[in-house]
C-alpha cells in the first residue's frame, strides 16, 4: 500500500511541476470601435435625429430617408426638458410635418435654459404602396 501512495504522490508532483512551468498567453487587447446600431425598417433606410445646444441655442434637425417607392412621410417632433426628479416636460412640439416624397428633412431653432438636459424625439409614418410604417429616433444634449 505504501508503494501505491508513493507512486501517486510522484505522479501528482510531476503534474504540479509540469503545469507550473507551462507558459500561458493572454489574448491581445482588441480595440473596441463605436458601432451605430440602426433598427431595420421595411420602408425607411435611415432615420437621423440631431440636437445640438450652444450658448442656450438649440438646433434641432432630422432626416428620414425612405426606400424606393416611398411616396409620403408624416412626422411629429417633440423637444423635452429633463427635470431634476427624472421626469420630462414638453418644451415644444411640432405636429403635421409632412412631405409627398421619399425624404423628409426638418430643422428648427429654439432657445433653452442652460443647466438642463434636453431630448428631441421624432416619430414618423413612412408610406409605401399605401402601407404606413412607424419609425422613430431620439437624441439628448445638455445645455
C-alpha positions as CSV (number, residue, x, y, z in Angstrom):
1,X,0.0,0.0,0.0
2,X,2.9,2.4,0.7
3,X,4.3,1.8,-2.8
4,X,0.9,2.9,-4.3
5,X,0.9,6.1,-2.2
6,X,4.4,6.9,-3.2
7,X,3.6,6.3,-6.9
8,X,0.5,8.5,-6.6
9,X,2.5,11.3,-4.9
10,X,5.2,11.1,-7.6
11,X,2.6,11.4,-10.3
12,X,1.0,14.4,-8.6
13,X,4.4,16.0,-8.1
14,X,5.3,15.6,-11.8
15,X,1.9,17.1,-12.8
16,X,2.4,20.1,-10.5
17,X,5.9,20.7,-11.9
18,X,4.7,20.3,-15.5
19,X,1.7,22.7,-15.1
20,X,3.7,25.3,-13.2
21,X,6.3,25.5,-15.9
22,X,3.8,26.0,-18.7
23,X,3.7,29.4,-20.3
24,X,0.3,31.0,-20.7
25,X,-0.5,33.9,-23.0
26,X,-3.3,36.4,-22.6
27,X,-5.4,37.5,-25.6
28,X,-4.2,40.8,-27.1
29,X,-6.3,43.9,-26.3
30,X,-8.8,44.4,-29.0
31,X,-9.7,48.0,-29.6
32,X,-13.5,48.5,-29.4
33,X,-14.9,50.5,-32.2
34,X,-18.0,52.6,-32.0
35,X,-20.8,50.9,-33.9
36,X,-24.0,52.7,-34.7
37,X,-26.9,50.3,-34.3
38,X,-29.7,51.2,-36.6
39,X,-33.1,49.4,-36.5
40,X,-34.3,47.6,-39.6
41,X,-37.3,49.1,-41.2
42,X,-39.2,47.9,-44.2
43,X,-39.8,51.4,-45.7
44,X,-37.1,53.7,-44.2
45,X,-33.4,53.2,-44.9
46,X,-32.3,55.7,-42.3
47,X,-33.7,58.0,-39.5
48,X,-31.3,60.7,-38.3
49,X,-32.2,62.9,-35.3
50,X,-29.8,65.6,-34.2
51,X,-29.9,68.0,-31.3
52,X,-27.0,70.4,-30.6
53,X,-27.0,73.2,-28.0
54,X,-24.6,76.0,-27.7
55,X,-24.9,79.1,-25.5
56,X,-28.6,78.3,-24.9
57,X,-29.5,78.0,-28.6
58,X,-30.8,74.6,-29.6
59,X,-30.6,73.5,-33.2
60,X,-32.9,70.6,-33.9
61,X,-32.9,68.6,-37.1
62,X,-34.0,65.3,-38.6
63,X,-33.7,63.4,-41.9
64,X,-35.8,60.4,-42.8
65,X,-34.8,58.5,-46.0
66,X,-37.3,56.2,-47.5
67,X,-36.6,53.3,-49.7
68,X,-37.5,53.4,-53.4
69,X,-41.3,53.5,-53.8
70,X,-41.9,55.6,-50.6
71,X,-44.3,58.4,-51.6
72,X,-45.2,60.1,-48.4
73,X,-43.8,60.7,-44.9
74,X,-45.6,62.3,-42.0
75,X,-44.0,63.1,-38.7
76,X,-44.1,65.0,-35.4
77,X,-41.2,66.2,-33.3
78,X,-41.1,66.8,-29.5
79,X,-38.5,68.7,-27.5
80,X,-38.5,67.9,-23.8
81,X,-36.5,69.0,-20.8
82,X,-35.3,66.5,-18.2
83,X,-36.4,67.6,-14.7
84,X,-34.4,67.0,-11.5
85,X,-36.9,64.3,-10.4
86,X,-36.3,62.3,-13.6
87,X,-39.5,63.2,-15.5
88,X,-39.7,65.1,-18.8
89,X,-41.6,68.3,-19.5
90,X,-42.6,69.1,-23.1
91,X,-41.0,72.4,-24.2
92,X,-42.3,72.5,-27.8
93,X,-44.0,70.1,-30.2
94,X,-44.1,70.3,-34.0
95,X,-47.0,68.3,-35.5
96,X,-48.1,67.7,-39.0
97,X,-44.7,67.6,-40.6
98,X,-45.3,66.0,-44.0
99,X,-43.9,65.6,-47.5
100,X,-45.1,63.7,-50.5
101,X,-41.8,62.1,-51.4
102,X,-39.3,59.6,-50.0
103,X,-37.2,62.1,-48.0
104,X,-38.3,64.3,-45.1
105,X,-35.8,67.0,-43.9
106,X,-36.7,69.2,-41.0
107,X,-34.9,71.8,-38.9
108,X,-35.8,74.2,-36.1
109,X,-34.2,76.5,-33.6
110,X,-35.2,77.1,-30.1
111,X,-33.7,78.9,-27.1
112,X,-33.5,76.8,-24.0
113,X,-32.5,77.3,-20.4
114,X,-28.9,76.4,-19.5
115,X,-28.2,73.8,-16.9
116,X,-30.8,71.2,-18.1
117,X,-30.6,68.2,-20.4
118,X,-33.0,68.2,-23.4
119,X,-34.3,65.3,-25.6
120,X,-35.6,65.6,-29.1
121,X,-37.8,62.7,-30.3
122,X,-39.1,62.3,-33.8
123,X,-41.8,59.8,-34.7
124,X,-42.9,59.4,-38.3
125,X,-45.0,57.2,-40.6
126,X,-43.4,56.2,-43.8
127,X,-45.8,55.2,-46.6
128,X,-45.0,52.8,-49.4
129,X,-47.7,51.2,-51.6
130,X,-50.4,52.6,-49.3
131,X,-48.9,50.9,-46.2
132,X,-47.6,53.0,-43.4
133,X,-44.7,52.0,-41.1
134,X,-43.9,53.9,-37.9
135,X,-40.3,54.8,-37.3
136,X,-38.6,56.9,-34.6
137,X,-35.4,58.3,-33.3
138,X,-34.2,60.5,-30.4
139,X,-31.2,62.3,-29.1
140,X,-30.3,64.1,-25.9
141,X,-28.0,67.0,-25.2
142,X,-27.1,69.2,-22.3
143,X,-27.4,72.9,-22.3
